[in-house]
Amino acid sequence: MSSKNNPEARGKVTELRKYNGKPVKPVLFIKRGVGRYIAAMFENGELVIDKITQLPIAYKNI
């Protein structure tokens, strides 16, 4: 039996997704009237905004 804290026993780390060739990471987006969901954010801290709705794009849609 191995320890549950053994890093080698953990699952494989998933690769960050890319939007327009730039890596994005998941962040929690909360806004009254819109709700809360996991949105995509560039590594420089800017949210990935949909041009039509002017809201952040969901990370799962990338």
N, CA, C and O atoms as CSV, one atom per row, in Angstrom:
chain,resi,resn,atom,element,x,y,z
A,1,MET,N,N,0.851,-1.168,0.000
A,1,MET,CA,C,0.000,0.000,0.000
A,1,MET,C,C,0.902,1.237,0.000
A,1,MET,O,O,1.892,1.302,0.728
A,2,SER,N,N,0.540,2.206,-0.825
A,2,SER,CA,C,1.334,3.430,-0.877
A,2,SER,C,C,0.575,4.563,-0.195
A,2,SER,O,O,-0.628,4.480,0.054
A,3,SER,N,N,1.313,5.609,0.091
A,3,SER,CA,C,0.730,6.768,0.753
A,3,SER,C,C,-0.149,7.548,-0.220
A,3,SER,O,O,0.157,7.622,-1.410
A,4,LYS,N,N,-1.230,8.123,0.275
A,4,LYS,CA,C,-2.088,8.938,-0.582
A,4,LYS,C,C,-1.431,10.274,-0.922
A,4,LYS,O,O,-1.878,10.974,-1.831
A,5,ASN,N,N,-0.379,10.625,-0.199
A,5,ASN,CA,C,0.319,11.884,-0.448
A,5,ASN,C,C,1.513,11.725,-1.380
A,5,ASN,O,O,2.254,12.680,-1.613
A,6,ASN,N,N,1.700,10.536,-1.908
A,6,ASN,CA,C,2.804,10.285,-2.819
A,6,ASN,C,C,2.512,10.967,-4.163
A,6,ASN,O,O,1.520,10.622,-4.805
A,7,PRO,N,N,3.343,11.926,-4.611
A,7,PRO,CA,C,3.077,12.625,-5.876
A,7,PRO,C,C,3.052,11.701,-7.083
A,7,PRO,O,O,2.372,11.998,-8.066
A,8,GLU,N,N,3.771,10.595,-7.034
A,8,GLU,CA,C,3.809,9.669,-8.154
A,8,GLU,C,C,2.505,8.885,-8.279
A,8,GLU,O,O,2.217,8.354,-9.352
A,9,ALA,N,N,1.712,8.797,-7.218
A,9,ALA,CA,C,0.459,8.063,-7.239
A,9,ALA,C,C,-0.703,8.938,-7.715
A,9,ALA,O,O,-1.787,8.430,-8.002
A,10,ARG,N,N,-0.480,10.236,-7.797
A,10,ARG,CA,C,-1.546,11.144,-8.245
A,10,ARG,C,C,-1.730,11.038,-9.747
A,10,ARG,O,O,-0.878,10.508,-10.460
A,11,GLY,N,N,-2.853,11.552,-10.210
A,11,GLY,CA,C,-3.148,11.522,-11.637
A,11,GLY,C,C,-2.262,12.476,-12.414
A,11,GLY,O,O,-1.587,13.334,-11.845
A,12,LYS,N,N,-2.281,12.308,-13.713
A,12,LYS,CA,C,-1.480,13.136,-14.595
A,12,LYS,C,C,-2.041,14.561,-14.621
A,12,LYS,O,O,-3.257,14.746,-14.656
A,13,VAL,N,N,-1.172,15.555,-14.603
A,13,VAL,CA,C,-1.592,16.951,-14.650
A,13,VAL,C,C,-2.066,17.268,-16.058
A,13,VAL,O,O,-1.381,16.967,-17.035
A,14,THR,N,N,-3.239,17.877,-16.157
A,14,THR,CA,C,-3.773,18.204,-17.471
A,14,THR,C,C,-3.103,19.461,-18.008
A,14,THR,O,O,-2.674,20.329,-17.249
A,15,GLU,N,N,-3.025,19.538,-19.307
A,15,GLU,CA,C,-2.395,20.672,-19.970
A,15,GLU,C,C,-3.396,21.816,-20.074
A,15,GLU,O,O,-4.589,21.585,-20.271
A,16,LEU,N,N,-2.912,23.053,-19.941
A,16,LEU,CA,C,-3.794,24.205,-20.069
A,16,LEU,C,C,-4.330,24.292,-21.489
A,16,LEU,O,O,-3.646,23.918,-22.442
A,17,ARG,N,N,-5.537,24.778,-21.628
A,17,ARG,CA,C,-6.138,24.943,-22.948
A,17,ARG,C,C,-5.618,26.216,-23.589
A,17,ARG,O,O,-5.046,27.070,-22.913
A,18,LYS,N,N,-5.815,26.342,-24.892
A,18,LYS,CA,C,-5.325,27.511,-25.616
A,18,LYS,C,C,-6.470,28.193,-26.341
A,18,LYS,O,O,-7.374,27.537,-26.860
A,19,TYR,N,N,-6.421,29.529,-26.371
A,19,TYR,CA,C,-7.405,30.343,-27.080
A,19,TYR,C,C,-6.626,31.303,-27.968
A,19,TYR,O,O,-5.853,32.123,-27.473
A,20,ASN,N,N,-6.825,31.205,-29.255
A,20,ASN,CA,C,-6.063,32.001,-30.237
A,20,ASN,C,C,-4.558,31.819,-30.065
A,20,ASN,O,O,-3.795,32.774,-30.215
A,21,GLY,N,N,-4.139,30.618,-29.757
A,21,GLY,CA,C,-2.725,30.309,-29.632
A,21,GLY,C,C,-2.100,30.700,-28.305
A,21,GLY,O,O,-0.911,30.454,-28.103
A,22,LYS,N,N,-2.855,31.298,-27.395
A,22,LYS,CA,C,-2.330,31.700,-26.090
A,22,LYS,C,C,-2.907,30.778,-25.015
A,22,LYS,O,O,-4.098,30.469,-25.045
A,23,PRO,N,N,-2.079,30.339,-24.071
A,23,PRO,CA,C,-2.600,29.474,-23.004
A,23,PRO,C,C,-3.526,30.250,-22.075
A,23,PRO,O,O,-3.265,31.407,-21.746
A,24,VAL,N,N,-4.607,29.603,-21.657
A,24,VAL,CA,C,-5.556,30.189,-20.715
A,24,VAL,C,C,-5.705,29.261,-19.522
A,24,VAL,O,O,-5.514,28.050,-19.636
A,25,LYS,N,N,-6.046,29.834,-18.379
A,25,LYS,CA,C,-6.247,29.028,-17.185
A,25,LYS,C,C,-7.648,29.263,-16.645
A,25,LYS,O,O,-8.243,30.308,-16.912
A,26,PRO,N,N,-8.185,28.315,-15.893
A,26,PRO,CA,C,-9.539,28.450,-15.370
A,26,PRO,C,C,-9.582,29.330,-14.123
A,26,PRO,O,O,-8.714,29.235,-13.255
A,27,VAL,N,N,-10.608,30.194,-14.043
A,27,VAL,CA,C,-10.850,31.019,-12.865
A,27,VAL,C,C,-12.350,31.043,-12.598
A,27,VAL,O,O,-13.154,30.832,-13.506
A,28,LEU,N,N,-12.720,31.301,-11.354
A,28,LEU,CA,C,-14.134,31.380,-11.000
A,28,LEU,C,C,-14.630,32.789,-11.284
A,28,LEU,O,O,-14.079,33.764,-10.773
A,29,PHE,N,N,-15.681,32.893,-12.107
A,29,PHE,CA,C,-16.284,34.180,-12.453
A,29,PHE,C,C,-17.632,34.274,-11.763
A,29,PHE,O,O,-18.464,33.377,-11.898
A,30,ILE,N,N,-17.856,35.362,-11.016
A,30,ILE,CA,C,-19.112,35.562,-10.302
A,30,ILE,C,C,-19.630,36.952,-10.643
A,30,ILE,O,O,-18.908,37.938,-10.495
A,31,LYS,N,N,-20.886,37.036,-11.101
A,31,LYS,CA,C,-21.509,38.319,-11.381
A,31,LYS,C,C,-23.002,38.205,-11.106
A,31,LYS,O,O,-23.660,37.265,-11.553
A,32,ARG,N,N,-23.516,39.160,-10.378
A,32,ARG,CA,C,-24.938,39.176,-10.048
A,32,ARG,C,C,-25.753,39.298,-11.333
A,32,ARG,O,O,-25.442,40.126,-12.189
A,33,GLY,N,N,-26.776,38.490,-11.468
A,33,GLY,CA,C,-27.612,38.494,-12.650
A,33,GLY,C,C,-27.127,37.547,-13.740
A,33,GLY,O,O,-27.899,37.169,-14.622
A,34,VAL,N,N,-25.861,37.163,-13.685
A,34,VAL,CA,C,-25.290,36.247,-14.677
A,34,VAL,C,C,-25.080,34.881,-14.057
A,34,VAL,O,O,-25.359,33.860,-14.684
A,35,GLY,N,N,-24.590,34.859,-12.833
A,35,GLY,CA,C,-24.324,33.613,-12.138
A,35,GLY,C,C,-22.839,33.439,-11.877
A,35,GLY,O,O,-22.069,34.399,-11.904
A,36,ARG,N,N,-22.458,32.213,-11.629
A,36,ARG,CA,C,-21.055,31.894,-11.379
A,36,ARG,C,C,-20.674,30.671,-12.190
A,36,ARG,O,O,-21.409,29.686,-12.250
A,37,TYR,N,N,-19.517,30.757,-12.810
A,37,TYR,CA,C,-19.027,29.652,-13.608
A,37,TYR,C,C,-17.514,29.779,-13.751
A,37,TYR,O,O,-16.929,30.813,-13.426
A,38,ILE,N,N,-16.902,28.723,-14.236
A,38,ILE,CA,C,-15.457,28.719,-14.462
A,38,ILE,C,C,-15.215,29.371,-15.819
A,38,ILE,O,O,-15.665,28.874,-16.851
A,39,ALA,N,N,-14.499,30.486,-15.800
A,39,ALA,CA,C,-14.202,31.238,-17.020
A,39,ALA,C,C,-12.733,31.070,-17.374
A,39,ALA,O,O,-11.940,30.564,-16.580
A,40,ALA,N,N,-12.386,31.504,-18.581
A,40,ALA,CA,C,-11.001,31.422,-19.053
A,40,ALA,C,C,-10.312,32.760,-18.848
A,40,ALA,O,O,-10.907,33.815,-19.068
A,41,MET,N,N,-9.035,32.710,-18.417
A,41,MET,CA,C,-8.253,33.911,-18.207
A,41,MET,C,C,-6.864,33.703,-18.796
A,41,MET,O,O,-6.250,32.653,-18.607
A,42,PHE,N,N,-6.374,34.716,-19.514
A,42,PHE,CA,C,-5.014,34.652,-20.033
A,42,PHE,C,C,-4.023,34.707,-18.880
A,42,PHE,O,O,-4.382,35.087,-17.766
A,43,GLU,N,N,-2.785,34.331,-19.144
A,43,GLU,CA,C,-1.777,34.305,-18.091
A,43,GLU,C,C,-1.419,35.696,-17.579
A,43,GLU,O,O,-0.864,35.823,-16.487
A,44,ASN,N,N,-1.730,36.755,-18.358
A,44,ASN,CA,C,-1.420,38.105,-17.905
A,44,ASN,C,C,-2.522,38.677,-17.002
A,44,ASN,O,O,-2.378,39.792,-16.499
A,45,GLY,N,N,-3.619,37.939,-16.787
A,45,GLY,CA,C,-4.666,38.357,-15.876
A,45,GLY,C,C,-5.920,38.872,-16.554
A,45,GLY,O,O,-6.884,39.199,-15.862
A,46,GLU,N,N,-5.951,38.959,-17.874
A,46,GLU,CA,C,-7.137,39.430,-18.587
A,46,GLU,C,C,-8.082,38.266,-18.854
A,46,GLU,O,O,-7.652,37.175,-19.231
A,47,LEU,N,N,-9.379,38.512,-18.653
A,47,LEU,CA,C,-10.378,37.501,-18.962
A,47,LEU,C,C,-10.566,37.404,-20.468
A,47,LEU,O,O,-10.406,38.391,-21.186
A,48,VAL,N,N,-10.901,36.223,-20.939
A,48,VAL,CA,C,-11.199,36.013,-22.358
A,48,VAL,C,C,-12.657,36.408,-22.558
A,48,VAL,O,O,-13.558,35.709,-22.095
A,49,ILE,N,N,-12.895,37.528,-23.246
A,49,ILE,CA,C,-14.230,38.099,-23.393
A,49,ILE,C,C,-14.829,37.730,-24.741
A,49,ILE,O,O,-14.162,37.803,-25.773
A,50,ASP,N,N,-16.129,37.324,-24.717
A,50,ASP,CA,C,-16.881,37.070,-25.939
A,50,ASP,C,C,-17.306,38.415,-26.521
A,50,ASP,O,O,-17.853,39.255,-25.806
A,51,LYS,N,N,-17.059,38.624,-27.814
A,51,LYS,CA,C,-17.340,39.916,-28.439
A,51,LYS,C,C,-18.833,40.203,-28.533
A,51,LYS,O,O,-19.227,41.369,-28.552
A,52,ILE,N,N,-19.663,39.188,-28.593
A,52,ILE,CA,C,-21.102,39.393,-28.744
A,52,ILE,C,C,-21.765,39.699,-27.393
A,52,ILE,O,O,-22.477,40.695,-27.268
A,53,THR,N,N,-21.537,38.857,-26.396
A,53,THR,CA,C,-22.207,39.007,-25.101
A,53,THR,C,C,-21.450,39.909,-24.137
A,53,THR,O,O,-22.016,40.334,-23.130
A,54,GLN,N,N,-20.192,40.209,-24.416
A,54,GLN,CA,C,-19.336,41.009,-23.542
A,54,GLN,C,C,-19.140,40.368,-22.175
A,54,GLN,O,O,-18.883,41.061,-21.191
A,55,LEU,N,N,-19.264,39.018,-22.111
A,55,LEU,CA,C,-19.033,38.263,-20.891
A,55,LEU,C,C,-17.854,37.326,-21.112
A,55,LEU,O,O,-17.551,36.975,-22.252
A,56,PRO,N,N,-17.187,36.918,-20.039
A,56,PRO,CA,C,-16.095,35.960,-20.168
A,56,PRO,C,C,-16.577,34.628,-20.753
A,56,PRO,O,O,-17.692,34.182,-20.481
A,57,ILE,N,N,-15.733,34.018,-21.541
A,57,ILE,CA,C,-16.044,32.723,-22.160
A,57,ILE,C,C,-15.807,31.623,-21.114
A,57,ILE,O,O,-14.821,31.648,-20.377
A,58,ALA,N,N,-16.725,30.671,-21.070
A,58,ALA,CA,C,-16.576,29.543,-20.153
A,58,ALA,C,C,-15.364,28.707,-20.553
A,58,ALA,O,O,-15.119,28.476,-21.737
A,59,TYR,N,N,-14.612,28.258,-19.551
A,59,TYR,CA,C,-13.403,27.468,-19.796
A,59,TYR,C,C,-13.735,26.169,-20.526
A,59,TYR,O,O,-12.944,25.713,-21.351
A,60,LYS,N,N,-14.882,25.567,-20.242
A,60,LYS,CA,C,-15.245,24.300,-20.874
A,60,LYS,C,C,-15.573,24.464,-22.349
A,60,LYS,O,O,-15.573,23.478,-23.085
A,61,ASN,N,N,-15.856,25.694,-22.807
A,61,ASN,CA,C,-16.187,25.939,-24.210
A,61,ASN,C,C,-14.958,26.194,-25.065
A,61,ASN,O,O,-15.077,26.379,-26.276
A,62,ILE,N,N,-13.803,26.206,-24.466
A,62,ILE,CA,C,-12.567,26.444,-25.223
A,62,ILE,C,C,-11.951,25.122,-25.626
A,62,ILE,O,O,-10.903,25.100,-26.272
